[in-house]
Amino acid sequence: MTRKIIKKEIQLGGRSLSLEYGELAAQANGAVLARYGETVVLATATSAKPRVEADFLPLTVDYIERLYAGGRIKGSRFVKREGRPSDEAILAGRIIDRTIRPLFPKDFRDEVQIVLTVLSVDLENDPVILGLVGAAAALACSDIPWAGPAAAVRVGRKSEEGSSPKNFFLNPTDPELVFSDLDLIVSAAAKEVLMVEGGAQEITEEDLLEAIEFGQAGTAPIIKLINDLADEVGVKKKEFEVDEQIKHLREDLSEFALAPLKKIVEETASKEEFKEKLETLSEEVFKKYEGTYQKSQMAGAMGELTKKAVRELVIVDGKRVDGRKLDEVRPLYIRAGVLPRTHGSAIFQRGETQVLTIATLGSTSLEQLIEGTAGEETKRYIHHYNFPPFSTGEVGRMGSPGRREIGHSALAERALERMIPPEEKFPYTILLVSEVLSSNGSTSMASTCGSSLALMDAGVPIKAPVSGVAMGLFTDGKTFRVLTDIAGIEDQCGDMDFKIAGTEKGVTAVQMDMKVEGLPHKVMEEALEHARRARLHIMEEMLKVIGKPREKLSKYAPKVVFLKIPVEKIGEVIGPGGKMIKAITEKTETMMDVGDDGTINISGQDEAKVNEAKKIVEDLTREITVGEIFDGTVKRVTDFGAFVEILPGKDGLVHVSELAPGYVERVSDVVAVDDKFKVKVIGVDDQGRIKLSKKALEPGGDEVRTRRPDFGSGEHRPRFQSRYSPRGRR
C-alpha cells in the first residue's frame, strides 16, 4: 500500500526543519511528523463531538516523552513501563496549549486532543519547540476549525556586551544555552505574539522587548512553511454554527442582567461580596428562565455578561473593579520568620492574595534525580506550589498537583534560579514550598516574592532578592488600558496576562499570554515600564522587613561542609566495601556524599561533628611529608616492627631499628597494641608507604651507632649459625 507523502523543508538556525504529512497516523484528523536536526516529534490532532454540554473549549494537549527517544531504558529494576508524565512534559504541554487555544473559534465546543509523541532526541535541538510547530501543522492540515497557523522559536543571547544587535540568536542548541544569559520561548501567529515564557540573567526591559520582537520575526518562515504544507494537503475546515438557542439566551440575559451586573462590578470591591452578589443575581436568572434554557448554558452566558461588564468599566470608563488606579499595587502585608522550627519562612500578601512560603535546607545527597530522554540529571534548587480549594473559599478534592500548580511552581522557580548561589559557595539542596492560603490573582508572583523572603530568612546568600508582578491589558482595538497588579476577575476578563519578575537590576523571568491581535509596540513598552515600577515598589517594601540574608542559618538546619579531594583519593575515603566511609559517618553521626569528580559533601545536625568528619577526610587524603610529627597508635606488632596509625585509615611502619635508641631484641619489649606515642615521618616511598621513627623524638635517638652492641651472656645471648656448620656448609 502506497501513500502520498507531502514534505516541506526549510533551513532554520543552520539546521534543517522539515514537516511531513501522509505516512503516519492516518486516522487522526491531522498528523504531521516534524523533524529538526535528529530530533523527531509526531504531532496528531483529533476531534469529536462533546460528550457533555460545556461552556468552554474541551481542549487537551498531551506531550509524551518516551525514553527510547534517547536510547534509554527506565532505570527501575522492577517497573520498566513508563508511567505518569514528568513535570517537564506537563510544562511542555502547557506551553503548546497556551499557544494554540486562543486561535480556536469562540463558540467551538467539540472535544479536541493534541498528542505530541517525542520519537527521537539528538541532545541539541529542543523537542518542545518542535512539538509546538508540529501541533500547529497538524491542526492546519486537519478539518478542525482553527485560525492558525502559529509557530514558536527559542531565543538566546550571548552574554557579551557591546555588539549589535544585542547578540540574539534563534533556537540555540542545548550546549549553546550554557553561554546564554537569556532563554526565551516566543510563539506567534501571522500578526500577533501569542505566548512568551522564559528566564534571564537580569536583562533590561528594553532588551527583553527586543528579544520578543526578534523571536516574533523568527517565526515568520515557519508559519510560511506550515501554510505551504496545509495548502498542498488541501483539507477543508469543518463548518460549525452557533446554536440558535444560545443566541436567544444571550439576548434575553443581556436585556435582563447586564444593567445590574454593571452596577455590581462598579460598586463592589471585595471579592467575597462580589461573589455573593453575582450568585444572587444568577439565581434570579436561573429562576426566571427555568425550563427555557439549560442551567449550564445560563451559567456560561452569565460569565460572558460579567466579562462584558468588567471590560466596559475598564475600557470605556477607565476604572477598575476594586477602585484602584490603573498603575496601583494593592496593599501589601509582609512578614518573615513566621514558623519556629522551619529553616526559613515568610508571608507575602497583596490584597486578598496571601501566600506562605517555607524554605528547607538539606544535604546535596537529597537532590532530585530526574530521568528523561536526555539522560539523568540532578536538581538542587526546587520550588513547589500548592493551591488548596479553601484558598478560593471553595470545597474541592485534594490530590496530586495539577498542570496549573506545576506551571506556577516552574515560573516561581525560574524567577529565582539564577540568583541561587553555586554549590561551591552554599553546598545545600534547597526546597521551597509555597502554600496559597488566599487567592485573588497573581499567586505565582506572590510565591516569587515569598520565596525571596523565605530564602533570606533561611540565611541563603542569594545574589539578589527577586520580586514579581502580574500586568493586564484591556482593549477594544482603539483604546488600550494597561493594568498593574491584576486581580482575579481582571485576569479572567482581560486581553493579556503578563507576569514579570526580576531584581533591582533587571528581569529574571517572564510569562505572557496574549488574547488579542496586533499589540502596538508602545503599549508593550508601557506595560514593561509599569511592571518595573511596581516591582521596585514591592521590592522596597520587602527589604523593609528583611534587608539581606540572615548571617547565620537556623539552629535546626543541617550543618554542611563542602570539600574537594583528588579523584585518585576517592578509594581511600570510601575504603574496601565502603568500610572507611561507614566508619567515619558512624563515628561523627553525619551523612557523606562523594561525587565522581572528588567533591565531598558532609552534613549533620552537630556542627562540631561535621567539622570532625571534614578533618578526618582531609587528613585521610592529604599528602604526608618527611619531617612531620604525629600522635600515633599501635595497631599491629610484628617481628620486624610496629604498624602505627597516624591518621584515620593511614598507617606507617616503625621498624624495629627505629623504636628506641640502642638495640631492640624484641618489638614487644618496647611497644604493644593500642600504645600511643609520638612518631616522626622519616620517609615515604614511591608507592606511598610511610616510614616512621619513634626513637628520633627521644633523647639520643638521632645518634649514629658506632660500636657493636653488648649482647650480654648466658641464655639471652643471640644464637648465630656458622656458615661452616653442617646445616650452613656450602
N, C-alpha and C positions, 0 to 999 in steps of 0.2 A: 504494500500500500504506500503510495507516494503522496506527499502533501506539499503544497506550495509554501515555501519558507520565504518570508519577506524580511530583509535585513537592511538596516540603516546604520551608518557609522560615521563618526567624526573624530578628529584629534582634539583632545582637551587636556591642557596641562602637561603636554608632552607624552600622553598615553592615548590609546585607542578606546573610545567609548562606543559600544555597539548595542543595538536593540534588535531582537529577533522575534518574529511573530509567525505562528503557524505550525510549529513542530510539536510543542508540548502543551499538555493540559487543555485539550480541545473542547471539553465540556464546560469549562468556565466561560462566563460572558466575555471575558477578555484575559489573555495570558501573554506575557512578554518575558523573554529571557534577556536580562541585562548583564552586560559584561564590561568591566573596566580593568585593564591590565589582566591579571589572572584571578580577579575576584568576580564571582558569578552569583547572581540572585534571580530566582524565579518569582515573578510577581503575577498574582491572579486576582481578578475582580469578579465577584459573583453577586447576584441579587435575587431576591424572592419577595413575594407578597408578604406584608406584615402579618404575623400570627395573632397579634392583638392590636387594638386601637392605640395609637400613640400620638402625642403632640410634639414629637421630636423625630429627628432622623436616626433610626437604629443602625448606626454605622459601627462596625468593629474592625480594628486593624490588628492583625496578629503577625508579629515579627518572630520567625522561627530560626533559632541558631542550632545547627547540628555540628557536633564535634568532628564528624567525618570531614567537614569542610576544611578543617585544618590538619587532617590526617591524624586525628587523636581518638582514643578510646576512653570512656569515662573511667576515672581513677578508682572508684569503689570496687572492691573485690566481689561484693555480693549483688549489687544492683547495677546493671550495665545499661538499662533503658534510661534514656534521658527524661527528666521529669518536668516540673513547672518551669516556666521561662525565668531567666535570670533578671535581676533588676536592670541590667544593661539592655536586655531585649525589650523589656517593658518601656524603658525610656525611648528606645528607638521607635517603637510603635506609637508612642505619644507624639513624637516629632512628626511622623508621617500623618497621623490623624489630624493634627493641628494645621497641617498644610492643605490637605485635600478637603476637609469638612466645609470650610466657608464657600467652596465652589459648587456645592450641590444646590439645586433649586430650593427655594424657601419652603415650599409645601410638599416636597418629595418625601414620602414616608415608607417606601419599600425598604426592606432589610438589605443592607449592603455589607459584604465581608471582603476585606482585602487581606490576602495572605502573602507574606514575603518569606520565602524559604531560602536561606543562605546555603548555597551548594558548594562554594569554593572560596577560600580567602587566601590572599597572597602575602599577608602580613604587611602590606604597604598601602593598599587602596581601601578606603572605608566602605564596608558593605551597607552602612546606614544610609549614606548619601545615594549609593547605587540603588538601594531598595526604594527610596523615595522617588527617584527618577523612574524606576520600573513600575511602581504603583501608578504614577501619573500616566505612563504609557499604556498600561493595562486598561485603565479607565477610559483613556482617549480612544483606544481601539475597540471598546465594548459598546453595547447598545444602552448602557446605563446613562441616564441624563446627568451631565456634568459639564460645568462651564470652564473646563481646563483648556489646554494643559498647564501644568506647573512644573517647576524644576527647582533643584537645590544645588548649592555648592558649599564647600567649606573654604573659609578664608583664613590664611595665616599671614604673619608678618615677621620678617627677620628683625631681630631686636637690635639692629644697628641704627644709629641716628644720623641724620643729615643727608640721606639720599632720597631721591624722588622717584616714583610717587609713593612715599611712605613705606616702600618695600613690601606692599601687599602682594600675595600670590595665591592662585586658585588651587584648591584640592591638594594641600600639602600631604605628602606621604607620612606614615607614622614616624619614620626616622627624622623627617624634616620638622615635625611638630615639636621635637625636643628643643629646637633652636628658635622657636616662635614664641613671641610674647602675646600672641592672640590666637584663639581657637574659636572661630565663629561660624555657625551654620546659618546661611541665608537662603530662604525659599521664596519664590516669587512666581506670579503669573505673568502674562504678557505686559501688563501695565503697572502692577502693584506688588509691593512686598507683602507677603502673607505671614511669614513667621521668621523670627530671629532668635537664636539661642547660642550662648557660648560664654567663655571665660576669658579673662585678660589679665595682664600684669600691670594694673593701674594705668591704663591708657586714658588719654583725654577724651572728653565728649566729642570734640571736633574730629579726632582720629576715628572714633567709633562710627560716627556718621559717614565718614569717607569709606570706611570698611564695608558698611551696609550697602552703600551705593556701588562700590566696586563689586560686591557679591551679586547684587541685582543685575548689573551689566553682564556678569559672567554666566547668568542663567539663560541669556538670550539664545545662544547657539543650541543649547539643549532643548529649549522649547521648540525651536525650528525643527530639530531632529525628530521630536515626538510628533509634531504636526505632519511632517513628511511621511512618517510611518503610518499614522492614522489615515491620511489621505489615500495612500495606496491600499491599505486594508479595506477601507470603504464601508465600514459597518455603520448603518443608520441608527441614530438615537431613538429610543422608545418615546412615544408621546404619552404624556400624562396630564390629567386635568384635575383641578381642584374641585372637590365635591361641592355641588350647588348648595347643599345644606350648610356646609361650612361657611360659604359666602353669606347666606342669610343670617347665620348665627353671629357672625362678626358685625353685620349691620345692626341687628337687634341689640346686641350687648353694647355696642358703641353708643347707640341712642340712649340706652338706659343707664349705663355705668360709667361712661367716660368722664362726665362732669364731676360726679362725686369722687372719682379716682383722682382727678387733678387736684381736688381740694385736699384729699388725704395726703397726696405727695407733697403739696406745697406747705401744709400746716403741721406735718408730723416729722419730728427729728429723731425720735427714739426708734430703734429697730423693733423693739418689743411692741411698742404702741402701734407702729405701722403695721406689724404683722397681725395684731388683734383687729384693727380697723379693716384691713384687707379681708380677713376671714369673715368678718361680719357682713361686709358688702357681698362677698362671694356667696354666702349662704342665702342672701336675698335673691341673688341672681339664680341660684340653683332652684330655689323655691318657685320663683316666677316662671321659669321655663321648664320646669319638671314635666316630663312626658313629651316635650317638643324636641329637645336635644339631649344627647348623652352627657352625663356629668363630666367625663374625661374631656369631651370636646369643649364644654363650657370652661373648664379649668384652664385649658390651653388658650382659649380666647381671652380669658381674664389676664393671663400672663402677657399676651400681646398688647392688650389695652394698657396695662401697667407700664410696659416699656414705652408705649407711645406717650403716656402722660409724663413720665420722667424726662424723655427726650425733649418734649416741648418746653418743659420748665427750664432745662439747661440751655437748649439752643436758642429758643425764642426770647426767654426772659433773662438768661444769663445768671440763673440762680441754681443752687444746689439743694438736694433733698433735706440735708441737715442744717441748712442756713449758712454754711461756711463760704468764705471767699473761694474763688476758683483755685488759687495757689496756696491755700491754707492747710497746714497739717493739723490733724486732730490733737486734742490734749494728750500729753504723754505722762505715763507713770512708770518709773524705773526703779528697781531695787536689786542689789547684788548681795551675795552671801545669804541666801534665803534659807537653805537647808543645812542643819548642823553636821550631818555625817557624810554628806557628799563632798567630792573634791572641789567642786565649783558649781554655783547655781545663780540664776538671775531671773527676774520677772521683767518682761517688756510689754507694756500695754500702750496701745494707741487707739483712742476712742473706745469702742466696745470690743476690740480685738485684743486678747490677752494670751500671752504665751509664756510658759515656764520652761526654761532650758537648763539641763543638767549636764555637767562635764565630768567624765570619769577617765582616770588615767590608769594605764596598765603596762605591763612588760611588752616589749616588741614581740615576744612569743605569742601574744594574743592578737596579732594582726589577722585581718580577714583574708582568707585564701579564696581567690576567685579562679574558677576553672572555665575557660572559654575556648573558642575556636583557635585563638592565637596562642594558647598555652595557659600555664598557671602564672598568676601574679598575686602579690600581696598588697594590702591596703592598710595603712596605719592611722589614717585620719578618716573617721566615719561619722556621718550625720544621719539620724533617724527622726522622722516626723510622724506624730500620731494625732489623728483628728477624730476624737470620740463624738458620738451623736449628741451628748449633753452640751457640747460647745456651741451648738446652734439651737439649744432648747428643745431637742427632739428625742424621741425614743427610737433606737435602731439596734441593729446587730453589731456586736463587737467581734472582730475576727482579724485575720491577717491583713496587712496593709494592701490597699488597692492602688490602682495606677496613679491616682491623684496624690496619695501620700508618698509614693515612691518618687514622683516627679518633683514635689515640693522639697523632699529630702535632698534630691540631687542639686536643685537650684541653690538652696542654702549652703550646701557643702561646697559647691563650686565657688560661691562668693568668697569663702574664707580659705580655700585650698592653697592659694599661692601665698597666703600670709602665715601659714603654719611653719614653724622653724624646722630645719632639717634634722634628721635623726642624730647626726653627729653632735648637734647642739642641744637637742632635747630628746633623749632616747626613750620615748614613751609611745605607746599606742593611745590614741585619743578618740573617745566615743562621746558624741554629743547627742542628746535626745531632747527634742522639743515637744512638749506636751501642750497642745492647743486647748486652753481652758474656756475661751470665749471667742467666737468668730463673727466678724462683720467686715470682711475684706482684708486682703493682703496679709494672710497669716504666714506666708513664706518669707516675706520681708521682715515681719516681726520675729520670725525664727532666726533670721540672719542677724538682726540686732541683738537678740537674746544670746546667740551663740558667741558673739564678740565679748559680751559682758561675762558670760559664764567662763569662757577661756581665761580672761584676765583675772576673774575671781579665783580660778584654779591655779594661777601662777604660771600659766603657759606663756612664754616670751614671744607672743605673736609679733610679726614685723610691724603691723599697724592695725588698729581696730577698723571694722567694716560696718557701715550702716546701709540700709536699703529702703526704697520707697516704690510704691506702685502708682503709675500715672495712667490717666484715662483720656479718651477723646470722644467728643460728640460732634457730629457734623451732618448737615443736610446737603453737602456738596458746595455750598456757598459760604456758610458760617462755620468756623472751626472753634470749638471750645476745648482747651486743654485743661484737664483737672488734675490737681495734685493730691496724692494720698486718697485714692478712690475707696469708697465704702462698697459693701457687697452689692447693693442694688445698682450702683453706678457701673460696677463691673459687668453685671448681667445685661444692662440696657445700653451700654456704650459701644463704641466702634473700635476701641483699642484697649488692650491690656498690656501695659509696658512696665515691666519690673526691672529696676536697675539698682545695682549695689556697688559700693566702692569705698575707698579710703578717702582721706582728705586730698590725696594726690591724683586719684583717678579711678576709673571703672575696673571692677574685678569680675562682674558677672552681669549678664543681660538676658532677658527673656521677653519677647514681644510677639503678640498675636494681633494681626490686623483683620478687621472685618469690613473695610471699605476700600474702594479703588482710588488710586491716584492721590496719595497723601503728599501735599506740597512739601518741598524741601524746608521752607521757612517754618512750617508747623512742626516738623521733626526737630529742627533746631530749638524751637521754643520749648518743646517737651523735654529735651535733654537739659536745657538750661534751668528750667523749673525743677527738674529732678535733682540737679546738682545742688541748688539752693536748699531744697528740702532735706537732702542727705546731710548737708553740712549743719543744718539746724538740729536735726536729730542727733548727729554725732556730738555736737556741743552739749546737748542735754545728757547724753550717755556719759561723757567724760566728767561731768559734774558729779556723777555717782561713783565712778571708779576711773581714775585718770590714766592708769597704767597697770600692767600685770603685777600682781602681788609678788613681793620679793621672795616669800617662802611658800612652798607647797603646803597643802593641808596636812595635818599630822596623820590623817587617815589615808593619805595617798601612799602608794608603794614608793620606796626609795629605789632609784635606778641609776646605775653607772654604766658607762659605755667605754670599751677599750678595744684596741686592735692589736692582734699578735701576728707574727709571720705565719703564713699558711703552713709551712713545714712543722710548726709547733702545735698545730691543732691536735694531732695524735697524742701529744704529751698531756694536754688538758683533758681530753676525753678518757685516755687510758684504755687498757685491754678490756673489751666488752663493756666500756662505759664505767669502769670501776673507779677511775680517778674523779670524773665529774660528779658521780654519785656521792663519793666520799666528801667532796667539797660542799655540795649543796646540803647534805645531811648535817654536816658539822656546823655550817653557818646559817641553816634554815632559810635558804634563798632559792631562787629559780635562776637558771642559767640557760641562755640561748646562744649557740655557737653557729655562726654563719660560715658558708664555704669559703668566703674571702678573708676569714680570720677575725671578723668582727664578733665581739662577745658582749652580750647584754646581760647584766646581773641585776636582779630585782628582789626586794623583800621588804617587810614592814619595819625592820630594825636597821637604821642607817649604819650603826656600828658594825653589825654583822655583814651588811652589804659591802662595806669597806674592807672588812676582814677577808671576804671572799675575793674581792678585787686584788688585794695584796697577795693572796695565795696564788692566784693566776699569774700575776706579774712576776712573782718570784719563780714560779714554775717554768716560765717561758723566757726569762731573761738570760743573757749570756753571763757565764761565770768567768771571772778573770783571775789570773795569778796574783797572789798577794792579798786577796780578800780574806776576811776572818769571819767565821760563823759560829753560832752556838749549835753544836751538833748533838745527835742522839744515836747511840749504837743500836743498829738494827740486826746485825748478824756478825758472828765471830767465827773466823776460820783459822787454819794453821798458819796462814801467811799474813794475816792482818784482820782489821775490823772494818766493816762497811758502816759508814756513819751518814745518817740523813741530815743534810744541811738546810734543805728547803723541802716543802711538801712534795713528795714524789721524786726527789732528786738526791741520790746518794753519791758518796765518794769513798775511795779506799784509803784507809790509813795503814800503810804497810807496816809490818812488824818492826822494821828498822826505823819507823817514824813515830813509834808510840811513846818512847821515853829516851832520855839521854842514856847512853850506855847500852849494854847488851841485854836484849829481852829474850829469854828462853821460850816462854810460852805466852801467847797473846792473852790467854785467860788469866795470867798472873797480873796483868795490868788493867784490863777492861772487861766488862760484862755487858750483856744485852740490857738496854734501857739506861746505861750510864750516860750522863750529859757532861760535856766539856767543850771548850773552845778548840777549833781547828783552823788551820791556815791552808789556803789553796796554794800548792807548790807546782801544780802542772795540770794542763788539760790537753789530751792528745787529739789527733785529727778525727777520732770517732766520738769525741765529746766525753770521754771517760775522765773523771776528775781524780786527781791525786791530792791527798790531804796529809797534813802533818800535825800531830799533837805536840811533839817534843819541841817544834820550832817556837812555840809560845811559852816554853818553860825555861828556867834559868839554865844556861849551858847547853841548851838544845841545839844551838847553831854551831857549837864547837866541832871541829873536824877530829875524828878519831885517829890517833897516831900510833897506837900500840895495840898488840893483840890483847883481847880481854882476858882477865883472870877467870878461868872456868872452875877454879876450886879443885877439890879432890873427892875421892870416895864415890858414893853411889850417884852423886849429882854430876860427876864428870861426863861430858859428852863422849859417846862411843863412836870412834872413827873406824871405818873398814879400810884396811890397806888394799891398794890395788894389786899387791903381790900375794894376798891371801888366796886360799883355794877358790873362793867364790868370785874374787875380784881379779884373778890372774887372766892376762890376755893371751 
